[in-house]
């Protein structure tokens, strides 16, 4: 992941919504083996390769939760 990656305000808003939705879901609290940092890094990596769809970002975050 590129530490210098920059996102426009629309992308930041989508990422924020995806973070909030994943972190507030009961599946997150039930899966203590995956940290908030791991999920955040995963979602940022998805955005870095061009993903901007909220539903796909959230699904990817939930898949990350269940894959560990």
C-alpha atoms as one frame of an Amber mdcrd trajectory, in Angstrom:
protein
   0.000   0.000   0.000   1.321   3.434  -0.925   1.567   5.638   2.170   1.414
   8.692  -0.085  -1.878   7.691  -1.728  -4.289  10.616  -1.907  -8.066  10.393
  -2.190 -10.643  12.968  -3.196 -13.377  13.990  -0.769 -15.952  11.664  -2.366
 -13.665   8.658  -1.934 -12.912   9.609   1.662 -16.647   9.824   2.366 -17.226
   6.368   0.856 -14.330   4.878   2.822 -15.575   6.488   6.031 -19.059   5.051
   5.476 -17.621   1.589   4.731 -15.420   1.759   7.858 -18.338   2.866  10.018
 -20.690   0.209   8.650 -18.201  -2.641   9.070 -17.018  -1.526  12.524 -20.543
  -1.055  13.870 -21.824  -4.415  12.599 -22.198  -7.289  15.065 -20.033  -9.480
  12.805 -17.078  -7.250  13.635 -17.621  -7.640  17.373 -18.068 -11.390  17.020
 -14.701 -11.745  15.205 -12.034 -10.638  17.644  -9.309 -12.312  15.561  -9.368
  -9.463  13.018  -8.368  -6.005  14.251  -9.808  -2.683  13.191  -6.414  -1.826
  11.729  -6.431  -4.939   9.531  -9.885  -4.093   8.196  -8.939  -0.442   7.631
  -5.770  -1.407   5.763  -7.748  -3.878   3.664 -10.360  -1.272   2.702  -7.660
   1.278   1.912  -5.911  -1.284  -0.294  -9.170  -1.873  -2.146  -9.551   1.873
  -2.711  -5.925   2.103  -3.853  -6.676  -0.265  -6.735  -9.731   1.748  -7.723
 -12.689   0.326  -5.816 -15.204   3.080  -5.069 -18.479   1.187  -4.716 -19.715
   1.299  -1.115 -21.456  -2.067  -1.211 -18.425  -3.821  -2.699 -16.101  -2.194
  -0.164 -18.321  -3.309   2.712 -18.634  -6.821   1.295 -14.866  -6.964   0.954
 -14.469  -5.851   4.563 -16.894  -8.514   5.765 -15.110 -11.133   3.648 -11.866
 -10.121   5.345 -13.555 -10.686   8.704 -14.711 -14.174   7.841 -11.538 -15.277
   6.079  -9.424 -15.203   9.233
